[in-house]
Amino acid sequence: MWDVGVIPDSDFPASGGPAKDGISTATVPLKTQMAAIGYKPSDITYLALSHYHSDHTANANEFAGATWLVRQADRDAMFADKAAGIMKQSSFSALKNSKTKILKDDDYDVFGDGTVIIKSAPGHTPGHQVLFLKLAKTGPLLVAGDLYHYPEEKTMHRFPTFEYNKEESAASRAKIEAFVEKTGAQLWIEHDAATFAKLKKSPAYYD
């Protein structure tokens, strides 16, 4: 499981319909989407978050039974006495005592066969990471977390005002862009509404 939602499933109204949190709106709970393809949180072996911002961690506690794949710098920030900005510690508190794998190398091959690789890309947060997939039919794909929020950031070289370290982000972008060019991977920017609108939605999937 990679990133776990903007809004907790528990915030959805009992009567159905969308859930809203500030500027964000979710139309279908995460567990409902998972059930549509035959899974529940307890079926998940590994959990990885691109980073700790609250719009990526909403349902993290549901996956505390999985092995958490995380960079030490982000884990330290998540459980620091003083919460960093854009963080909701209650959404991931159960991960503190979950089985955890601290990722030390730039690339972590989750299954050892090159199909799922978590790549270090610090800057947006100290331990930010991105996900590379090698799918049999779809081909190579990189899910970029918050390396970018909009495609225009690639050409304009702009960064959010709340970036942890812009210099590190710039270096990470250069590294990942070179990797994407080398592999021919599709780049999915998680906050890009135009990309999202074109993608398949559960129960459809990419393989």
C-alpha positions as CSV (number, residue, x, y, z in Angstrom):
1,M,0.0,0.0,0.0
2,W,1.4,3.4,-1.1
3,D,-0.1,6.5,0.6
4,V,-3.4,6.0,2.3
5,G,-5.8,8.9,1.6
6,V,-6.5,12.5,2.1
7,I,-9.5,12.1,4.4
8,P,-10.0,9.2,7.0
9,D,-12.7,6.8,6.2
10,S,-14.2,7.5,9.6
11,D,-15.0,11.1,8.4
12,F,-17.4,9.9,5.7
13,P,-21.0,10.6,6.5
14,A,-23.0,7.5,7.5
15,S,-25.6,8.4,4.9
16,G,-22.9,8.1,2.2
17,G,-21.7,10.8,-0.1
18,P,-18.4,12.7,-0.2
19,A,-16.3,13.7,2.8
20,K,-14.7,17.1,2.9
21,D,-11.7,18.5,4.9
22,G,-10.8,22.1,4.1
23,I,-10.0,22.3,0.4
24,S,-10.0,18.5,-0.1
25,T,-12.9,16.3,-1.1
26,A,-13.0,12.5,-1.2
27,T,-15.9,10.7,-2.9
28,V,-15.3,7.0,-1.9
29,P,-13.7,5.6,1.3
30,L,-10.4,3.9,0.9
31,K,-11.6,0.6,2.4
32,T,-14.5,0.6,0.0
33,Q,-12.2,0.9,-2.9
34,M,-10.0,-1.9,-1.6
35,A,-13.0,-4.1,-1.1
36,A,-14.0,-3.6,-4.7
37,I,-10.9,-5.4,-5.7
38,G,-11.0,-8.1,-3.0
39,Y,-8.7,-6.6,-0.3
40,K,-8.9,-5.3,3.2
41,P,-6.2,-3.6,5.3
42,S,-5.3,-6.7,7.1
43,D,-4.3,-8.3,3.8
44,I,-1.6,-5.8,3.2
45,T,2.0,-7.0,3.7
46,Y,3.9,-3.7,3.3
47,L,3.0,0.0,3.9
48,A,5.0,2.9,2.5
49,L,4.2,6.6,2.6
50,S,5.7,9.1,0.3
51,H,6.0,11.4,3.3
52,Y,4.2,12.4,6.5
53,H,1.9,15.2,5.4
54,S,-1.7,14.7,6.5
55,D,-3.1,14.5,3.0
56,H,-1.1,11.3,2.5
57,T,-1.5,9.6,5.9
58,A,-5.3,9.7,6.6
59,N,-5.9,6.0,7.0
60,A,-2.4,4.9,8.1
61,N,-3.5,3.4,11.4
62,E,-5.6,0.9,9.5
63,F,-2.3,-0.7,8.2
64,A,-0.4,-1.0,11.5
65,G,-0.4,-4.8,11.0
66,A,1.8,-4.4,7.9
67,T,5.5,-3.9,7.7
68,W,6.1,-0.2,7.5
69,L,8.9,0.9,5.0
70,V,10.2,4.3,6.0
71,R,13.2,6.5,6.0
72,Q,14.6,7.3,9.4
73,A,14.4,11.1,8.9
74,D,10.7,11.0,8.3
75,R,10.0,8.6,11.1
76,D,11.9,10.8,13.5
77,A,9.9,13.8,12.4
78,M,6.6,11.9,12.7
79,F,7.1,11.0,16.3
80,A,8.9,14.1,17.5
81,D,7.5,15.9,20.5
82,K,6.6,18.9,18.4
83,A,4.7,18.0,15.2
84,A,5.9,19.4,12.0
85,G,3.6,21.5,9.8
86,I,0.9,19.8,7.7
87,M,1.0,16.8,10.0
88,K,-1.8,15.0,11.9
89,Q,0.0,12.6,14.3
90,S,-3.3,10.9,15.3
91,S,-3.7,9.6,11.7
92,F,-0.5,7.4,12.0
93,S,0.0,7.0,15.8
94,A,-0.5,3.2,15.5
95,L,2.6,2.9,13.3
96,K,4.9,3.8,16.2
97,N,4.8,0.2,17.4
98,S,4.3,-1.6,14.1
99,K,6.9,-3.8,12.5
100,T,9.2,-1.3,10.7
101,K,11.9,-1.5,8.1
102,I,14.1,1.5,8.0
103,L,15.3,2.1,4.4
104,K,18.9,3.2,4.3
105,D,19.8,2.8,0.6
106,D,18.7,5.2,-2.1
107,D,16.7,2.3,-3.8
108,Y,14.8,-0.4,-1.9
109,D,13.6,-3.3,-4.0
110,V,10.6,-4.4,-2.0
111,F,10.2,-7.9,-3.5
112,G,13.7,-8.4,-4.9
113,D,12.6,-8.7,-8.5
114,G,12.7,-5.1,-9.7
115,T,8.9,-4.7,-9.9
116,V,8.5,-2.4,-6.9
117,I,11.3,-0.1,-6.0
118,I,11.1,2.7,-3.4
119,K,13.5,5.5,-4.2
120,S,14.8,8.1,-1.9
121,A,13.9,11.7,-2.9
122,P,14.3,14.0,0.1
123,G,13.5,17.7,0.1
124,H,9.7,18.0,0.4
125,T,10.2,16.3,3.8
126,P,13.5,15.0,5.1
127,G,12.7,11.4,4.2
128,H,10.4,11.9,1.2
129,Q,10.4,8.9,-1.2
130,V,8.8,8.0,-4.6
131,L,7.6,4.7,-6.0
132,F,8.8,2.9,-9.1
133,L,6.7,0.1,-10.6
134,K,7.5,-2.2,-13.5
135,L,4.1,-3.5,-14.6
136,A,3.8,-6.3,-17.1
137,K,1.3,-4.6,-19.4
138,T,1.4,-1.0,-18.4
139,G,5.2,-0.8,-18.4
140,P,7.4,1.3,-16.1
141,L,5.6,3.9,-13.9
142,L,6.8,6.3,-11.3
143,V,4.4,7.6,-8.6
144,A,6.0,10.8,-7.5
145,G,4.5,11.6,-4.1
146,D,5.0,15.3,-3.6
147,L,8.2,15.6,-5.6
148,Y,5.9,17.9,-7.7
149,H,2.4,19.1,-7.1
150,Y,1.7,20.3,-10.7
151,P,3.5,19.5,-14.0
152,E,4.4,23.2,-14.4
153,E,6.8,22.9,-11.5
154,K,9.0,20.8,-13.8
155,T,9.6,23.5,-16.3
156,M,9.3,26.5,-14.1
157,H,11.5,25.1,-11.4
158,R,9.3,26.3,-8.6
159,F,8.8,24.8,-5.2
160,P,6.1,25.0,-2.5
161,T,6.6,27.6,0.2
162,F,6.5,24.9,2.8
163,E,9.3,22.7,1.3
164,Y,11.6,21.3,4.0
165,N,14.7,21.9,1.9
166,K,14.5,23.4,-1.6
167,E,18.1,22.5,-2.5
168,E,17.5,18.9,-1.6
169,S,14.3,18.9,-3.6
170,A,16.0,20.3,-6.6
171,A,18.7,17.6,-6.4
172,S,16.0,14.9,-6.0
173,R,14.0,16.2,-9.0
174,A,17.1,16.1,-11.2
175,K,17.9,12.6,-10.1
176,I,14.4,11.3,-10.6
177,E,13.9,13.1,-13.9
178,A,17.1,11.4,-15.2
179,F,15.8,8.1,-14.0
180,V,12.4,8.6,-15.7
181,E,14.1,9.5,-19.0
182,K,16.4,6.5,-18.8
183,T,13.6,4.0,-18.0
184,G,10.9,5.6,-20.2
185,A,8.5,5.5,-17.2
186,Q,5.2,7.3,-17.0
187,L,5.3,10.0,-14.3
188,W,2.2,10.3,-12.1
189,I,2.0,13.5,-10.1
190,E,-0.3,12.6,-7.2
191,H,-1.8,16.1,-6.8
192,D,-2.3,16.8,-10.5
193,A,-6.0,16.8,-11.1
194,A,-5.7,16.5,-14.9
195,T,-3.7,13.3,-14.5
196,F,-6.1,11.9,-11.9
197,A,-9.1,12.5,-14.2
198,K,-7.6,10.3,-16.9
199,L,-6.6,7.4,-14.7
200,K,-8.6,4.2,-14.1
201,K,-10.5,4.2,-10.8
202,S,-11.2,1.2,-8.5
203,P,-12.3,-1.5,-9.3
204,A,-10.4,-1.0,-12.6
205,Y,-6.6,-1.3,-12.2
206,Y,-3.3,-1.2,-13.9
207,D,-1.3,-4.4,-14.4
